[in-house]
């Protein structure tokens, strides 16, 4: 089983530095966020909810923001996702990343209050 550290260190710069910067940013967004490995890539959880993942596709980073299937009003058993493609050679669109992460965390906080 691969660890998150092993995942990040297998890449060369600039991918490695960009992934580590995104990891740090995501983990510092909220103290309830934790990291794990799922499908051999880093996944981030907000409490018991799936929040996001980082995946390298070709020479870009995909930040997937996950809307856990348990929030789907239609009873679907499939997670919803929004993908943000990040070029590791460019500055991050940190406002977009922050807005999307915080929007999903707010939904999870609301769902936790209602349950």
C-alpha positions as CSV (number, residue, x, y, z in Angstrom):
1,X,0.0,0.0,0.0
2,X,1.4,3.4,-1.0
3,X,1.5,6.2,1.6
4,X,0.7,9.8,0.8
5,X,4.4,10.7,1.2
6,X,5.4,8.1,-1.3
7,X,2.9,9.4,-3.7
8,X,4.2,12.9,-3.6
9,X,7.9,12.1,-3.7
10,X,7.7,9.9,-6.8
11,X,7.2,13.1,-9.0
12,X,9.8,15.4,-10.3
13,X,9.7,19.2,-10.0
14,X,7.5,21.2,-10.7
15,X,4.8,18.6,-10.1
16,X,6.2,17.6,-6.7
17,X,6.4,21.1,-5.4
18,X,2.9,22.0,-6.7
19,X,1.4,18.9,-5.2
20,X,3.0,19.5,-1.8
21,X,1.8,23.1,-1.8
22,X,-1.7,22.1,-2.7
23,X,-1.6,19.4,0.0
24,X,-0.5,21.9,2.6
25,X,-3.2,24.4,1.5
26,X,-6.0,21.8,1.7
27,X,-4.9,20.5,5.1
28,X,-4.8,24.0,6.5
29,X,-8.2,25.0,5.2
30,X,-10.0,23.5,8.2
31,X,-8.6,21.6,11.3
32,X,-11.1,18.8,10.7
33,X,-9.5,17.8,7.3
34,X,-7.4,14.7,7.2
35,X,-5.6,12.9,4.5
36,X,-5.5,9.3,3.3
37,X,-5.0,7.2,0.3
38,X,-7.8,5.8,-1.9
39,X,-7.4,4.4,-5.4
40,X,-3.6,4.9,-5.0
41,X,-4.0,8.7,-4.9
42,X,-4.2,11.2,-2.0
43,X,-7.8,11.8,-0.7
44,X,-8.8,14.4,1.8
45,X,-11.7,14.0,4.2
46,X,-13.7,16.5,6.2
47,X,-14.7,14.5,9.2
48,X,-16.4,11.4,7.7
49,X,-17.1,13.0,4.3
50,X,-15.0,12.7,1.2
51,X,-13.9,16.2,0.3
52,X,-11.2,16.2,-2.4
53,X,-8.4,14.3,-4.1
54,X,-5.2,15.2,-6.0
55,X,-4.4,13.3,-9.2
56,X,-1.7,13.8,-11.8
57,X,-2.9,13.4,-15.4
58,X,-0.2,13.9,-18.1
59,X,1.6,17.0,-16.9
60,X,-1.3,18.7,-15.0
61,X,-2.7,18.2,-11.5
62,X,-6.4,17.5,-11.2
63,X,-8.0,18.7,-7.9
64,X,-11.3,17.0,-7.6
65,X,-13.8,18.5,-5.1
66,X,-16.2,15.7,-4.1
67,X,-19.9,16.0,-3.1
68,X,-20.5,12.9,-1.2
69,X,-23.3,10.7,-2.5
70,X,-25.0,10.8,0.9
71,X,-25.9,14.5,0.2
72,X,-27.7,13.6,-3.1
73,X,-31.4,14.4,-2.8
74,X,-32.3,11.8,-5.5
75,X,-30.9,8.9,-3.5
76,X,-28.1,8.3,-6.1
77,X,-25.2,6.2,-4.9
78,X,-22.7,8.2,-6.9
79,X,-20.5,11.0,-5.7
80,X,-20.7,14.4,-7.5
81,X,-17.4,16.0,-8.6
82,X,-16.0,19.3,-9.7
83,X,-12.6,19.2,-11.3
84,X,-10.0,21.9,-11.3
85,X,-7.1,21.5,-13.7
86,X,-3.9,23.0,-12.4
87,X,-0.8,23.6,-14.5
88,X,2.2,23.2,-12.0
89,X,4.2,25.7,-14.0
90,X,1.6,28.5,-13.4
91,X,0.4,30.3,-10.3
92,X,-2.6,28.6,-8.6
93,X,-6.0,30.1,-8.8
94,X,-6.1,30.0,-5.0
95,X,-9.4,32.0,-4.9
96,X,-11.2,29.4,-6.9
97,X,-9.6,26.5,-4.9
98,X,-10.5,28.2,-1.6
99,X,-14.1,29.0,-2.7
100,X,-14.8,25.4,-3.9
101,X,-13.3,23.8,-0.8
102,X,-15.1,26.1,1.6
103,X,-18.4,25.7,-0.3
104,X,-18.2,21.9,0.1
105,X,-17.2,22.1,3.8
106,X,-20.1,24.4,4.4
107,X,-22.5,21.8,2.9
108,X,-21.0,19.1,5.0
109,X,-21.3,21.3,8.2
110,X,-24.9,21.9,7.4
111,X,-25.6,18.2,6.8
112,X,-23.9,17.3,10.1
113,X,-26.2,19.8,11.9
114,X,-29.3,18.3,10.3
115,X,-28.4,14.7,11.1
